[in-house]
Every structure is written in structure tokens, then in C-alpha cells.
């Protein structure tokens, strides 16, 4: 199903190089809000070390955020030493394709990590990328996301049931 992620993790730092190698993922496109930082813009614990370790293992990174706050996205990108694209309008394909072109990696070798089904997962799946859903860092969200969370939670519940039966 196009709304189901290929994999679900509690948090981004649970993704390890073994998983990426096993799934032939050479690059990760990362969401920002509630994936890397909480609503108060606090970076998650261990993220910088995780990025460093992944880079040491040859994984490339790019940030794709729907935020129109260029300063916020730029600040986190600089802190992590990752290129970025803000106001990405996910799940539209444009931002994903632009990053894929810059990375020069086939879409099947790119993982997309984010906390939302209707932006990150749907966009990744539409672009034939490996969708990875993570649990939101915080329960606090911007108003538009708050409206979508109950529907996303039902989809996640159904997704988990299908994974248990396979």
C-alpha cells in the first residue's frame, strides 16, 4: 500500500548501517520537524554522533523539509553538515527528484526518513524510494499535522498488524 512505510522505527538513531547495507540504501533524505528536532527546535539526543557514524560508513545525507522557515532548516543543516532543501512541498515529487539528481543515486538506493505518512512516506513511495517512518519526537505538532495524526495513527496501527502477520 502506498501509505505504508517499508520500515518503521521508534526514532531515527535506531536505524543502523547494517539495516541500510542489507537494504542497499546509499543515501538518506531526512525530514526535520519532529524527526530531527522537536517543536521547540531541540535536536534529538545522539543525532550528531549517528550522522557522523553513518557518514563514516559511506551514507550520504540530504535534508528535505516542508518548512518555509529557511533559517530553521539552514541552522539544523549546518549543525549536521548536511545540504538541504526547504519548502519541499512533500508529497509532491519535485523536492525528492531534485535531491536525487544532486545525489546522483538511483531512487531505489535512497531512503527517506520522516515522521508523517501523508508527506514523507507517501512522497518516498511515489518516487520509488525506500520509505522509513519514525515515531514523532514530540506529541506537540503544528495545527495542520495535528489534524492528520489520528488518521496516520490508524494507518500505523493497521501497518503494524500486517507486519505481525507476515
C-alpha positions in Angstrom: 0.0 0.0 0.0 1.3 3.4 -0.9 0.6 4.8 2.6 2.6 2.1 4.3 6.3 2.6 5.0 8.8 0.0 4.0 10.1 0.1 7.6 9.1 1.7 10.9 11.5 2.7 13.7 10.9 4.3 17.1 13.5 7.0 16.4 16.0 7.9 13.6 19.0 6.8 15.6 17.6 3.3 15.8 18.4 2.9 12.1 21.8 1.2 11.8 24.3 0.7 9.0 23.6 -3.0 8.9 20.0 -2.3 8.0 21.0 0.2 5.3 23.5 -2.2 3.8 21.0 -5.1 3.9 18.5 -2.9 2.0 21.1 -1.4 -0.4 20.5 2.1 0.8 23.3 4.5 -0.1 21.7 7.8 0.9 19.1 9.1 3.3 16.8 12.1 2.8 15.8 13.4 6.2 12.7 15.3 7.4 13.4 18.0 10.1 10.4 18.7 12.2 9.6 16.0 14.7 12.2 13.7 13.1 15.4 15.6 13.9 14.1 18.3 16.1 11.1 18.8 18.4 8.7 21.7 18.2 11.0 23.8 20.4 13.8 23.2 17.9 15.8 20.9 20.3 17.9 18.3 18.4 17.4 14.7 19.4 20.0 13.1 21.7 22.7 11.2 19.8 21.8 12.6 16.4 25.2 14.2 15.6 27.1 11.1 16.5 24.7 8.9 14.5 25.1 11.2 11.4 28.9 11.1 11.9 28.9 7.3 12.1 26.7 6.9 9.1 28.9 9.2 7.0 32.0 7.2 8.1 30.2 4.2 6.6 29.6 5.9 3.3 26.0 7.0 3.7 25.1 10.3 2.1 22.6 12.7 3.5 20.2 15.5 2.4 17.5 17.3 4.3 14.1 17.8 2.7 11.7 19.9 4.8 8.2 21.2 4.1 9.0 24.1 6.4 9.1 27.6 4.8 11.4 28.7 7.7 14.7 28.8 5.8 16.6 29.9 8.9 15.4 27.0 11.0 16.2 24.4 8.3 19.6 26.0 7.5 20.6 26.1 11.2 20.0 22.3 11.6 21.6 21.5 8.3 24.7 23.5 9.2 24.9 21.9 12.6 24.8 18.4 11.0 26.9 19.5 7.9 24.2 18.3 5.5 22.8 20.0 2.4 19.2 21.0 2.5 16.1 21.9 0.5 13.3 23.7 2.4 9.7 24.3 1.4 9.8 20.9 -0.3 6.0 20.6 -0.7 6.1 16.9 0.1 4.5 14.6 -1.0 4.9 16.2 -4.4 7.8 14.6 -6.3 9.7 17.8 -7.2 11.9 18.1 -4.0 12.6 14.3 -3.9 13.7 14.3 -7.6 15.8 17.5 -7.2 17.7 15.8 -4.3 18.0 12.6 -6.2 19.6 14.4 -9.1 22.1 16.2 -6.8 23.0 12.9 -5.1 23.3 11.1 -8.4 21.9 7.9 -6.9 19.1 5.7 -8.3 15.9 6.2 -6.3 15.8 2.5 -5.1 19.0 3.2 -3.2 17.7 6.3 -1.4 15.9 6.0 1.9 13.5 8.7 3.1 13.2 9.2 6.9 10.3 11.2 8.4 7.5 11.2 11.0 4.5 11.7 8.7 2.7 9.3 6.4 1.0 11.9 4.1 4.2 13.8 3.4 7.3 11.7 3.9 6.1 8.1 3.3 3.7 9.0 0.5 6.3 11.1 -1.3 9.0 8.5 -0.9 6.8 5.7 -2.2 5.6 7.8 -5.1 9.2 8.4 -6.1 10.1 4.7 -5.6 12.4 5.4 -2.7 12.7 3.4 0.5 10.2 4.9 3.0 11.2 4.8 6.6 8.7 6.1 9.2 9.8 7.1 12.6 7.7 7.9 15.7 7.3 11.7 16.1 9.8 13.1 18.7 7.1 15.1 20.5 3.3 14.9 20.7 3.2 18.7 20.0 2.7 19.5 16.4 1.8 22.4 14.2 -2.0 22.6 13.7 -2.2 21.0 10.2 -0.3 18.0 11.4 -2.5 17.7 14.5 -5.4 17.3 12.2 -3.8 14.4 10.3 -2.3 12.5 13.2 -5.4 10.5 14.1 -5.7 9.2 10.6 -2.0 8.4 10.4 -2.2 6.6 13.8 -4.9 4.3 12.3 -2.8 3.6 9.3 0.2 2.8 11.5 -1.9 0.5 13.6 -3.0 -1.4 10.5 0.5 -1.4 9.1 1.8 -3.0 12.4 -0.9 -5.6 12.2 0.1 -6.6 8.7 3.7 -6.8 9.7 2.9 -9.1 12.6 1.1 -11.5 10.2 3.9 -11.7 7.7 
